Amino acid sequence: MQAETDSSLEIRTFGGVEIQHGGRRVHIRGRKAIALLLYLVVERHQRHSRESLLGLLWPEMNDRDARNNLRVVQAQLRRKLGVKDGATPYVASDRHNVWFEDNGRSAVDLWTFQDLLTRCQVHIHADRRSCPECRQRLVEATNLYTGDFLSDFHVAGCPAFDEWLYVWRERMHIQVLSLLAELTQVHETAGALDTAVAFARRQIELDPLQEASHRDLLRLYDRQNKRPQALAQFDTLRKILQQELGVEPDAETVSLWQLIKGSTQPGAEHSASAVTGIHNLPENTTPFIGREEEIRQISLRLEAGGYRLLTLVGPGGIGKTRLAIEAARENLILFADGVYFISLAALNRSAAIPDAIATAVGLSLADSQGAASDLLISALASKRMLLIIDNLEHLMAGADFLMALLQGAPHLRLLVTSRERLDVQSEDLFHINGLPFPKEGELAQAGAFAAVRLFCDRAYRLRKGFKLTPKNTPHVARICQIVSGMPLGIELAATWVRDFTTAELAQALSEKLEMLATTMRDIAPQHRSMEMVFDTSWRLLTTAEQQLFARLSVFQGDFSRAAATAVADATPMTLVRLRYQSLVHATETGRYALHDVLRQFAMRALAREAEETESIRARHAAYYLACVGRQAAALHGEAPQTALQAIEQDLENVRQAWRWAVANGRFFLLQEGITGLARFYAQSGRYNEGEEMMTIAIQLCKQMGATAGDDQAGWQLLHLRLLTELINFLNMLSEMPRLRHAAAEAVARSAELQDAAGEARALLSLALAHLNYGDNEGALPLLERGLQRARMGKEPEIEGLLLRHIGNVWRQRGNLDREAEYLQQAWVVQRALGFRAEEQTLLLWLTMNRYRLGDFTAGLTYLVQARELNTIVGDPSRASKVDYVQGLIEQAVGEYEAARRHFQAALQANVALDDWWQQSYALMKLGAVNCKLGEPKAGVQQAKTAVQIAAKHSLGEASGDALITLGHIYERMANWTEAQDAYRKAHGYYKKIGNPAALAETQIGLAYTAWQLEDATAAKLLLKPALPLLDGRYLGTTQEPMWLYLAAFRILRASGDGAAVTVQRHAFTLLNRLAADLIDPSWRQLFLERVSVNRALLSAEG
């Protein structure tokens, strides 16, 4: 690390601490000063609150003295690390936070170390182990590590700092050991054994108890024909383990030692051959990419010794052969007599298998007397050997010979690849799937997925200008998704990069899988197209198996055995046969699935029989929509989570069933499925998809309702039902113009059809539209009329919803007691129905009711019950509201950090749900709490975003509340003009809808900003209408209830108005009541001391 300027800073953290500035060593007095600098340097990507630093370095000191010490230490660091020309100091700070300001003037060995590793991670390569650039970066990184992170550095009496230091020290130690192990392996593979030895020895120097490092060194000495050094190393390890842990080396190490010790003489050829290995494995012509976990599992089995028949099973093209070869190559040391690859692809008789094996291992059976199988067994009887038997599926009769071979050669192991399992008791099965590929939301890490790396490697070989870029990443990921990570499919797709862009290729493959083909000479003929691979598997099936496999292609995703039986007439044995042949695979949950590529080819086989196709699709739709219909009651019952999970696991098939029923005009299927489907989409938070499904069905109803003859009335009733469900989703999505239009249509249709229950739903929907536009007075008569129709139509569920929203109107009128009455009535109705999801909603509303009354303890009681229902109900929207309401209570009592976490969780969930209403509220509350935590700039941006969302989606009340919140934040920043503008806009809104408490908050806000802008006359005039409300009541429908008292008190006191004393007395009384109601003493203390408004009211000055 070289200093570039006189003001540059160099810090060494590995092997101790050394600080240089301008090329000279810096002596900093006091370990805490050094600790502060190091902490800020290491955690440089964030700003640190002064409170957190006090707890880190002065935990036992009172706040005043600790803050003074922090200031002194900061001053010392700035003096010692002074900069020229007015540049920003390294240790920068503002009123609330302290941080390290680099500006490119610093060199820190830890940063360099991290940068080298990051560059390796983002570098595009087939395999890091074979990348010379990355190998050099890893060497440089390990060279930087000259000792433990901040070794011998300690600060007495600072447990939090010690814990932080310990975590970082261990993290770096483990990371370097991992890098050294990787470099050992890389250099050993490359044949650079001396270098590999050096890296292995360094591992042992850093961690003498790490047995794997000693094994590396034993193996390397053995490969160098240094048997005495290897045996001495084992003795060293044994002494270390005995002295330090009192244990012996583990079985793997002992096994390696015995293998080396068993050599006939030091430096014998045996040691080297055991590692380099006798084999006939095909040499790689392309890099082997991915499959690290599969190789690890196979290696564990080969090393264990008790597993002698390993079968890699999977469909053609999945990569079984290459995986078997690479796994064997990794384990050559285990087989003293060699590893041999035997391909059966060209054989057409199982009787020819013994000769094929004999030829591969170098035996000639032609001149010998006796059966070839017996001769081979006899020849291999004493051999410690691994045979890879490749492509057995078309010669399954040969499995009997393989079992006889294992019986007659007790040290022999078989690694078999096949599309079909051998179905013998001793078989150890490995089901091979496609390579991992990025799914939605994982594109940023696409380069780390083996499927993408394989595509890029093969594409680069054909077009040297090809590389993964942000522009083509989505298309490369889509290609890998289309072939489900199948290596052959990826390699065949990559052959087209000379002729298509990745976007064009992804589109073409989604329409025509026949493109997965090539004429390349070095690809086996049977693997030159996916269609040929499929045809090979198809020909191995019986007629009944072919018929079932084609029928199963109707399923999307996985499916149950019951579904396969009902839809495709599957029998258990036929399903098992398809599974054994790798055409159907069993999931971890006991269900079945087809590989996507195979399914598409099977669909072509099914499509050849048009009548059969129509019948199977109809049975599929009937089965799944009946299943959804049966779950409808449970979704609004005691255990909705179970019903949600049941539909969730079949969702892909349910979607297909609904779309097919719509496309084919199946009235009874739609009628059967609508209730369960709508409830599922609503309770699982899939509002967009629910809206889409209702909309496409409504289009059908419009058409059929006009032309269906005798069935016209049925289609019209179905249309009405779909409309009411659509309105629910539009409300969740805050699509207010569409909601209002659809609600008005539903009211008209229900009245025309004389459907009391339908009219109740429609009136509720229209009332919600009015509420969302802030028209409370227009909503109330609609709700009351709807309540009457619901009771007439005996619809208690709708009755409960109407009661809840009538309570909401009373809340907006400022009458929280009337709200509570209606909420309690609604709760009684829904509990009687066992509708747990709505019960959870009502518990949340009751929590909010108590919160607005200032009874936080009672509110928390309701909230605990609501949170307990999260696991039962399973609705992410309601769960997000639990977090939001928890944050409100925490913010009110001064638990700002906890409140922020809950608001952030709520925001994240509501962004995923596209719930604009809840997003706006989560954002405004997050803005408010960030302001209170000393981050007003972030708070302003969040509140502004909430205002924009509310305006864009016509969210009425949310617009007013967001503007008030923005005003409060500007006020804390002393931006009086901006605050005044926000209050003025909010005042206009609340004046229109008539919420007295919120209107008073805007009036007091305007008065307070006028006072701060030195217009005392205007301030008193604006304040006057709001004063009657400040009579000791808790105005919980406002954004800052206690601030109303403080602002009014300050304005009145400044003008010498005696009413100031009255307002202050009411505030004292109210604060004492609120504090007394807080059962938790720690909350009571926070409420009175940390909430700045409350603290100011209780102080002499206010």
N, C-alpha and C positions, 0 to 999 in steps of 0.2 A: 504494500500500500504506500504510494508515494504522494507526498503533499504537492498540490498544484499551485497553491497561493499561500501567502503569509497567513491568511485567515482560515486555512483549511484545518480540519480536525480529523485525527486518526485515533481509532480506539481498537485495542485488541482485547477480545473477550475469551479466547480459547487459551487454556493453560495459565490463567491468571488475568490480571487487569493492568493495562498500560494505556495511558492517555497522552497523546502528543497534540500540540497546537502550533501551527506554523513551523513544524519541524522540530520543535523542542518539547521535552517531556514536561507535563503539567503536574504540579504537586497541589492536590486539593485537600484542604484541611477538613477532617471529619468524615467518618465512613458513611454517614447519612447523606452527606452532600454527593459523594461518589455514587451511593446507591440510587439517589434520585436521578442523577444523570444517566446511569446505566438503565434504569427502569424506563425512562422516557425514550432512550435510544432503541431499546429492544422492542418496546410497544409503540413504535413511532407512527403507526397508521391511525391512531385515534387521539383525541384530546381527553385529558384526565381531570375530573372535577377535583377541586381543592379538598373537598371532604374525603374523597377516596385516598388521596395522597397522605392526608393526616392520619387516617387509619392504618396506612401501610407502614409509615415511618415513625409516628409519634402516638401510638395507640393508647398509652397510659397517661398522656398529658391532657390537661383541660384545653378546650377549644381555643381560647384566646392565646395561650402560650404556644400551642402547636402552630397556629396560624402565623404567629410572629417568627417561630423557628423556620417555617417554610419560606417566609419572605427573606430571612437572613441567608438561607442556603441558596435561594434563587439569585440573590444579589452577588454572593460569592462566585457562583458559577458564571454569571454574566461578566464579572470582573476578570476571572481567570481565563475565560474563553472569549475575550473581547473581540469584536469585529471592527473592521475599518469602513470608512466612507458611509457611515449611517446604515449599514446593512442590518437585516433582522437578526437579533441574537439567537443563538442556538436554543437556549431555553426560553421559549416565548410563553406569554401568558396574557390572559385578559382577567376580567373581574371574577370569573367563575372557574376557569380552566387553565391548566398548564400543559405544554406539549413541547416536543422537540421539532425545531424548524431546520430542515436540512438544506434545502435550496441548492443541492448538488455540490456542497462544499465539504462533505464528510466522507471518510473511508472507514468502514467498520468491517472487520473480518466476518462477523456473523451475517451481515447483509450480503457480502460477496458469496459466502457459502450458500445462502438461500437463493441468490440469483442464479448461481450455477445449476442448482437442482431444478429451479423453475424452467430454465432454458432447456433442460433435458426433457421435462414433462411436456412442453409445448412443441418440441421439435418433432416433425413428421418423419417417422422411420418405421420400418417393418417390425424391428425388434431392437430395443435399446442395447441389448447385449452385443449386437453385431454392428452397432453404429460407432465408427471411430471418433466422430466429433463428441458424442455424448460420453464415450469412454474416457476421453481426455478431460472433459469437464468433471467427471466423477473423481478422477485422479487429483485434479486441482482442488476439489472440495475437501477430499480427505487430507491433503497436504496442509490445508489451512488449520485442521484440527490438531493442534499441538499439545492438547491436554484438555481436561474437563472444562466445561463452560464456567467461567468465573471461579476457577478452582481456588480454594483457600480463602475465598471472600465470604465474609459473614458480618451481619449487623446484629448486635445484641439487643434483645428486648423487642424484636419486631417479628412476631410469628407469621404475620401475613406476608411479609417480604421473604422470609425464609421459605415459606411454602411455595411462593412464586418461583424463587430461585431453584428449589428442588425440582419442580416440575420441568422447568426449562433445561436444567442440567441433565436430568434423566432422558428427556426427549432427544436432546442432541447426542447423548451417549448411544442410545438405541439406534438412532438414525445413522450415525457413522459406522457402527458395527454392521448394520444392514448393507451399507455401501461397500464396505470392505469385503463382506461375504460375496457380494455381487461381482466385485472386481477379481476376487480369487477365482470364482467360477469362470468368468469371461477369459482370463488369461490361461487358465488350465485348458479350456476348450480350444483356445488358439495355439496351444502347445508351448506357451511361454512359461515353463514350469518354475524357473527361478523367480520370476516376477510374482507368480501366483504364491510361491512359498513366502515371499516378503509380505504380501498382503495378509496371508494366513497368520504369520507370526505377529503382525501388528494387531490383528484381532485378539490374539491371546494376551498380548501386552496390555490391551485396554480392558479385557475381561477374562482373567485366567480361569474362571469357572464356567465359561461357555463351552460346553462339550463339543458342539458342532464344529467350532473352530479347530479344536484339537483333531477331530476326525479329518477335516480338510488337510491338515498338515501331515497326518499319518498317510493318507492316500497319496499326497503329492510326493512325499519321500519315497513311497513305494514305487511310484511311477518313475522316479529318478534312479531306481535301483539302489537306494540308500536304506537298506533294511535295518541296519543297526540304529540309525537315527530315528527311524519310525518306531522301533521297539522302545528306544529310550524315551521318546516323546510320550508313549503310552504310560511308561513308568512315572514320568513327571506328572501326567494328568492324574494318575491314581493317587500319588502322594498329595497333590493339591486338594483333591476331593476328600481324602481322608482327614487331612489337617483342618480344612475349612468347614466341611459339611458332615464328615463321618460316614460317607457313603462310597459305594463302588461305582465305577463307570457303568453306563446303561448297556443294555443288551446289544444295541446297534454298534456301539463302540467296541465292545468285547468281540463281537462277530468279525469286525474288520481286523482287529488285532490278531485273532486266531487265524484268519485267512493269510495275513502277512507272515505270522510266526510259522505257519505250516509249510512255507517255502523250503525246499531241500537245501538251499545254501544262500548265504547273503547275496543280494543282487541278482538272484536267479531270474530267468526270463519269465517265470510264472507271475511275478508281481506285476510287471508291465502288461502282460497279456490279459491279466484279470481285469485291468482297468481299460486299456485300449480295446481289448476284447477281440475274440475270434468271431467273425460274423460275415454274413453275405448280404447285409442290409443294403438296399438301393441307395445310391448317393443322391443327396438332395440337389435338384436343379433350380429350386426356388426356396426362399426362406419359409420356415415353418412358423406360423403366426398363431398366437393364442393357445388355448387349451391347457393353461398352466395348472388349473385345478384338477382337470381330468388326469393329467400326467402325475400329479402328486398322489391322487387316489390309487391309480394303477401301481405306482412305485411302492406305495405302502403295502399293497397286496403282494407284490413280488418279493419285497423284503421280508414279509411276515413268514413266508415259508409254508404255511398251512393251506394256501389257496393255489391249487395246481391247474385249474381250468378256468381261465378268465375269458369271458365272451363279451366282445364289444358289439352291441346290437343297435341297429338304426337303419333308416331308409337309405337307398342308394344315393350317393352324392353327399352324404352328411360328413364324410371325412374319417371314416373308421380306419381305413388302411393306413393313411398317413399318421394318424394318432398312434396306432399300434407300433409302427416303425419308430417313431420318435420316443415313445415310452420305453421301448426296448433299448434304444440307443442310450438313453439315460441310465440304464441299469446293466450295462455290459459287465460290470465288475462282479455281479452276482452269479454269473454262469461261466464256470471255468472251462467248460467244453464248448462254449460258443452259443451264439444266437443266430437262428436261421429263419429266413423268410421264404414261405412256400405259397405261391399264388395258385389257386384252383380255378381261376376264371376261364382258362382255356380247356379244362377237362369236361368231359360229358359223361363220365362213369365214376361212381364212387370207388370202384375197385382199383382205379388208377391212383388213388391217393398215396398208398405206401411207396410206389415208385417215384412219385413227385417228391415226397419227403426224402427218400434215399438220395435222389439226384442232388437235392439242395444241400444235404449235409456231406456230400462227397462219397457216398457208398455206392457200390455196384452190386446189384442183386441178380444180374442176368446169368452169371455162371454158377450161381449157388443152387443147391437142392432144397426144395421145400417152397411153401407158400411165401409170397413176398411180404405179407403182413407179419408172419411169424419170424421171418429172417430179420426184418426191420426191428421188431420188438427185442429180439435177442441182441442185435448190434447196439441198441441204445440203452440196454438194461442198466448199465452202470454210469451213464452219462449225466453230468450236471449241465443241462442244456435247456434253452427256451426255444420253442418252435412257434413261429407266427403262421397260423393257418388262415389264409386270406380268401374271402368270398366262398364260404361254405354253403350258402343258402340253397343252391340248386343241386347239391349233393348231400342232402341231409341223411341219407342212408349211411354215409360214411361216419356218422357220429358214433356208431357202435365200435368201429375200428379205433377211433380216437380214445374211447374209454378203455379199450383193451390195451392200447399203447401206454396209457397212464398206469394201468395195473401192472404191466410188465416192466416198466421203467420208473422205479419209485422216485428218482431224482429229477425226472423230466417235468417241465411245465409247458402248458399250451396257452397261447394267447390267440383266440379265434375271433375273426370278424365275420359277421353274417347279418343278413337282413332278417333272419329268423333265429330265434333262440334254439339251443340244442335240446332243451326240455329234459335235462338230466339233473339228478339231485346234487351232484358235486359242482354244478356250474355256478360261477360267481359272475352275475350279470352287471354290465355297465350299459345303461341306456344312453346313447349318444345323441345329443340335440345339436341344433345350430349354434354358431358362434354368437356371443352376446352382441347386440346391436342397440343403438340409441333409440329410446322411445320419446314420446312427446315430453318436452321440458328438459331433455338431456343433450340437446344439440351443442351446447357450449363445451361439453366434454366429449364430443363425438370422436375426436382423434384417439381417445383412450380405449375405444371399443375394438375388439379383435376383428369383427366383421368389417368395420370401416378401414382398419389398417390393412386387412387382406385386399380389399378392393383397391386401395390406393397403391399398394405395392404392385399388384398385377397391372393396373392401369399405367403406372409410371414405366413399366417395362415395355409397353407398347407405344406410349407417347411421352417423351421425355419432358415436355412442358407441363405435364399434369401434376397438380398438387392440390391438397385440400385447402379450400378457401372459405371464408364466411358465405360467399355467394353460392358455391356448389355443395356445401355441407348438407343442407336440407335434402337435396336431391340424392346425394350419395347415401344418406341415412334412409331415404325412402326406398332406394334400390335394395338395400340390405333388409329392410322390413318386408318388401314384397316376397323375397325368397326366404324369409324367416331365418336369416343367418346361415343358410346352407352353404358350405364352402364351395361346392361345385357350382351352384347357382351364381354365387358371387364371382367366381373366376370366369364363368361363361359370359356373364353380364359385362365384365370388364373388357372383354375382347372387342366390344363395340365402341370403345372410347375414341377410336380413330375416326369413326363415322358419325357419331352423335355427341351432342353436349350431354352432360349428366341430366339436365332437365328433360331433354328429349328422350333420353334413354329410360328415365323413370316413368314418363308418360307412356312410352311404347310398351314397356314391360307390364304396366298395370292393365293394358288392353290385350296383350298377346304374349303369353309365356313361351310360345314356340320360338321366340327370339333367343331363348337360352340355348344356343347351339354354336358350334365352332367347327372349323376345318383344320385346326392346328394339329400337326403331325405327332407332337410329343404328348398328346392327351389320348388315353386309351380309347379305342373305337367305341366301346360301350358307354363311355362317359362324354362323348362329343355332343350330346344334347340331353336335356332333361326329359324330353319325350321318350328317347330311347331307354333311359333309366327307368321311367315309369312303365313302359311296355314290358321290360324284362320282369318287373315285379308282377304286373297284371297277368302275364302268361303262367306264372307259378300258382295262380289262384284257381280254385274250383269254380264252377258256374254259380253256385250258391254264394260263395265268397265274393265273386265279382259283382253279383247283384246287390248284396248288402253294402259293399264298399261304395258303389255308385250312389245308393240311396243315402248313405251317411253324409255324402257331400252337401246335402241340403242344410246341415247344421252349420251355424256360425260359432266359432270358438268351441268350448268344450260342452259336453252334454252328459246326462246321466244314463245309466243302463235302462231305467224305466222309460226315458224319452226315446232311446234307440228302439226299444221294443214296441212302443205305441206308434211311433212314426214310421219306422223302417222294417218292422217285423223281425228285429234281430233276436237271435237265440243266444244264450250265454256261450255256448261252445263256438259258434261262428265268430262272435266278438273276440273270444280268446284266440282263435286261430289268426284273425287279422292282427291282433296285438302281437302275437308271437312272430308274425312276419313283418313287424315294424311299419305297418300301414296305419294302424291305430295305436296310440299310446295312452297309457293310463296316467292320470295326473296324481299329484300327491293327495288330493282329496277323494280319490276313488272314482273320479269321473273319466270320461274318454275324450280324445281330441284327435283330429287329423292334422298332419303337417300342411300348412297353407298351400305349398306348391303341389303336393299330392292331391289335395282337395280340389284344386282347380282342374287337374287332369281328370279326376273322377267325375267332376261335374260335366265334362264333355262326354264321358261315357253315359251318364244319366240322360243327358240332353238328346241322345240318339233315339230315346223312346219318349215321344212327346206326351202321350197319354199317361205314362208312368210318372213323368216329371210333374204334371199337373196334380195328380193324385197325391204324391208324396208331399208337395208343397202345401196342399190343402190340409192334409193331416198334421203337418208341422204347425201351421197357423192355429188350427183348432186346439191342439195340445197345449201350446204355450199361452194362448189367450185365456184358456180355461184355467190354467195354473195361476195366472195373474188374478183372474176373477176370484178364485178361491182365497187369495191372500188379502182381499179388500177389507174384510172385517177385522182381520188381525192387525192391519196397518193402523187402524184407529182403535186398537184394543190394548190389552194389558202388556203385550210383548211385541211391539212394532219392530224392534230390532231384528227379531228372528224372521219376520216376514220380509223386511228390507233385504236381509242377507239372502233369503231364498230367491227373490227376484233378481238381485244383483248378480248372482252366479249364473243366471240364465239370460242376462240382459241383452246380449248380442242376438240371441234367438228371439227374444220378446220383440225387439225392434223390428227384426225381419218379419215376424208374424203380423205385427200391426200394419206395417207398410204393405204387405201382401194383401191383407184383408181390405185395406183402403183401395189399393189398385184394382182389386177384383170385386169391389162392391159387396162384401159379405156383411150384411146388416147384423145378423145374430152374433157373429164373432166380435164385431166392434162393440155391440151392446154388452156382451159378456165381459169384455176386457177393460172398458173405459174407467170404471170406478177404481179398480186396483191400480191401473197404469197411472192415472192422474195422481192418486195419493202417493204412489211410489216416487214419481218425479218431484212432487212438492216436498215430501219429507226427506228425500236424499239430496235436495238442493240443486237438482238438475232443471232449473227453470227454463233455460233456453231450449233444451230438448223437449220439455213438456209443452212449451208454446208451439214448437214446430209440429209435434205429433197431433196436437189438437187442431191446428190450422189446416193441415192436409186433410184431416177427416171432415172438417167443416166444409171444405171445398166440395168433397164428395156429396155431403148432405144437401148442399144447395142444388146440386145437379139432380140427385135422386128425389128430393122433396118436390121438385117441379115435374118429374116424369114417371114416378114410381107407381101410379095408379092406386090399387087397393092398399099398397104399403106406404102411401104418402104420409099418413098421420104418424106412423112409426118413425120414419126418417125425420119428420119435423120435430118430434119429441127428442130424438137422438141429437138433432142439431142444437136444440135448446140446452141439452145437458153438456154438450161439447163447448158451447159458448160460455156457460158458467165456469167450466174448468179453465178455459182459455183466459177468462178474466182474472182468475186467481194467479195465473202465471204472469200476466201483464202487470198485475199489481206488484208481484215480487220483483219484476224487472224494471219497475218504475216507468213503464211506457204509458204515460198518463193520457195522451190524446187517443190512442187506440183503445185504452181501457174504457174511457168515457163513452166512446162510440159503441163498443161492444156491449157495455152495460145497458145503454139505452135500448139497443136492439133486443137484448135478452128480456128486459121488462116488457116491451111491446109483444114479443112472441109468447111469453108466459101468460100474459093477460088474454091473448087471442086463443091460446090452447086451454084456458081455464085450469091451469096447473098451479095449485096453491104453493106446493113445495118449490116448484121451479120459480115461481114469482118471488118467493121469499129469498132464494139464492140471488135472483137477479136484482132485487131491491138492495140487498146487502152490497152487491157489486157496484151498483150505481152510487150508493152512499159512500163507498170507499173512494170512488172517483172524486166526489165532492170534498171529502176529507183531505185527500191529497192535494187538491187545489186550494185548501184553506177555507172552504165554504162549510163551516161547521153548522150554521143555521140551516142551510139547505140539506145537510146530511141527516139531521135529527128526525124530521118527519118521515123520511124514507126508511130509516132504521126502525122507527116505531111501527110504521105500516108493515114492514117486513117481519117484525116480531109477531104481529097479529097473524099474518099469513102463515108463518112457520108453525105457530101453535095450532092453527086451523088445519094445516097439512100434516100435523103430527111429525114434525121434523126437529127433534130436540137438539141434534147436533148444530143445525143452522140457528136454532133459538139461542144456544150458548154463544155462538159467534156474534149474533146481533146484540146480545146483552153486553158482551165485552166492548163492542164499538160504541154503544150508547154511553157506557162509562167513559170512554175516550173523549166523547163530546163534552161531558161534564168536566172532565179534567181540563180541557182547553178553555172552558168557561171559568176555570179557577176554583171549582167546587170539588175538592179532592175527597170529601166525605161521601158525596153522592157517587163519585167514581167508584169508591171502595164498595158501596152497596151493590152496584151492578156487577162488579168483578166477582164478588162473593156469590151472587146468584148464578153467574155463569160457571163458576167453579163447581158449585153443587150439581148443576146439570151435566157437565162434562165428566165429573167423577162418577156419577151414576151410570153414564154410558161406558165407563172404562176407557175413555179416549185419552191415553196418556200423553200424546203429543200436544193436544190442546190444553191439557192440564198443566204441562210444563210452561206453555205460553202464558197461561193465567198466573202461574206462580211468579213468572218474571214481571208481569204487569203489577201484581200485588207488591212485589219488591220495589218497583218504581214508585208505586203509590206511597209506601212507607218512607222511601227515600225523599220524596218531595215534601213529605210532612216533617222531615228531619228526624224520623225515628229509625236511625241506621241499624240499630241492633235488631229490631223486629224485621226490618227489610232483609237483613242478613239471614235470618231464620228461614224466610221464604226462599231466599236464593240458594241456600244449602240444599233444600228439597228439590229445587229446579236443577241444580248441578247433578244430584244423584240420578235424575231421570235421563241424563245425557246418554249413558250406556244402554238404557232401555229403549229410548226413542230413536237414537241414532241419526238425528237430523242435524247436519252441520250448520244450518242457518240458526236453529235454536241454540245450539252449543255456542255459536259465536255471540249470540245475545247474552248468554250467561257470562261470558268473558267481559263483554261491554259493561253490563250492569255491575259486575264485581269491580271493574275499574272506576265506575262512578262513585261507589261507596268509598273505595280506597282514596280517591282523589279528595273527597269531601273531608276525610279525617286527616289528610296529610301524608298518606302512604304513597308518595308520588312515583317512586321507582316501581312498585308493584302495580300501580295503576297504569303506568306506561306499558309494562309488559302485557297486561290484559287488553289494553286498547290496540296494541300492535297485533296481538293474536286475533282479535276481532276483525281488524282491518284486513289482515292477510286472508282470513276465511271469506270475507265478503267480497274481496276482489275476485277470488276464485269462483264465487257464486254469482257474480255480476249483479249483486244486490246494491244498487246505487244509493238507496235511502240509508241503509246501514253504513255504507262506505262513508257517506257524507258526515254522519254523526261520529263514527270512529275517528275520522280525520280531524274534525273540529275539537274533539276531546283530547286527542293526541297532541294537537297544537297547543291547547291550553296547558296541559301538564308539562310539555316540553318548555314552555315559557316559564313555568314555575320552577323548573329544574335548571334554569339559567341558559336555555337555548331558544331565545325569542325569535331568531331568524328562521330556524326550522319551524317554530310554531306558526309564524306568519304564513309561510309557504303552505303548510298543511291546512290552515284555516282558509286561505285563499282557494285552495283546491276544493275544499268542501263547499265553498260558496259557488264555484264554477259548476261542480257536479249538480248541486241543488237547482241552479238556474237552468242548466241544460236539460234536466229531466223534469222540470216543473214540479219540484218537490215541496212547494208551499212552506209548511212550518219549518222544514229543515233549512230553507233559505234564510228565514228570519233568525233562527238560532245560530247559524253559521256566521251571519253578519254581526250579531252581538258578540260572539266569541272573538271574531276578528277585531272588533272594537276594543275589547278588554286587553287583547295582546298588544295592540298599538299603544294603548294607554300605559301599560307597564313599561313600554319602550320610550315613553314620553313623546310619542308621535301624535300630538293632540289633534292636528288637522285631519290626519288619516282616520283616527279613532272617531272623530266627530262625523266624518262622512259615512263610516260604517254604521254608526248608531242612527243616523238620519235615514238611511235606506231601510234599516230594520224597523224603525218607527213607522214608516209608511206602510210596511206590510202588516204590522200588528194593529195599527189603527183600523185597517180594513177588516181584519177577522175578529177583533174584539177580545183578545186574551189580556185581561186587566193586569196581571202580574208582569207578563212580558212587555206590555206597553209601558208600565212603570219603569222597568229596567232600562228601556231605550230613553225615556224622559230623563231619568237620573244620569244616564250616560251622556246625554246632550248637555245637561246642566253642568256636569263635572268637567267636561272638556271646555265648555264656555268659561267656567271659573278659572281653569288652568290657562286659558288664553286671555285672562284678565278682563272678562266681560261679566262682572259680578251681578249686574242688574238682570241680564239675560239668564244667568244661572239660577237666580232665585225665582224668576218667573217660570222657568222650565221645571224646577223642582217642585213647585207648589202643588200641582195636581197629583203627584205621587206620594206626598207626605202622609195622607190618611192610611195608606197601606203599611206604613212603618210603625205599627202599633204593638210590636212584640211578636207578630206572627212570622213563621218561617216560610218565605215565598219560594218553595221548592220547585216551582215550574220555571224559575228563572235560571240563567246560566251561572250567576255568582250571587247567591242569596244574601250573604253577610256583607258583601261589598256595597249593596244598596244602602245599608245603614251607615257604613263608614263614609261613603261619598257624601251622603246627605249631611252627616254630622260635620264634616270638614267645611262644606259650603256654608252651613248655618253658623258655625263657630267663627269663621272668618269675617262674617258680616255682623257679628255681635248679636245674632238672633237667639233669644232665650230658648227657642224650640230645640236648639242643639243639645241641651241637657236632657230634654225629654227623649230625643232619639237615642242618645247614648245610654240612658237608663233602660230603655226598651231593648237595646242591643245587649247590655250586660245581662239582663234577665233571660233573654233568649239564649245567649251563649251558655250561661250556667245550666239552663234546662237541657240544652243539647248535650253538653258535656256530661251531666249527671246521668243521662240515658245511655251513655257509652259504658258498657259493663267492663270492657277490657281497659285496665288502667293505662297501658302503653298507648292505646288509641286516644284515650282522653288527654294524655300529655301532648301527643302529636297535634291533636285538634286545637289545643289552646296555644301551643308554643311554636309549632312549625308552620301552620297555616297563617301566612303573613297578615291577612285581613283580620283574622281573629286576634292575633297578637297586637295589632295596631289599635283595635277597638278597646282592648283591655289596658293599654298603656295610658299614661296620663295625657299624652299629646294627641292620641288618636291618629 
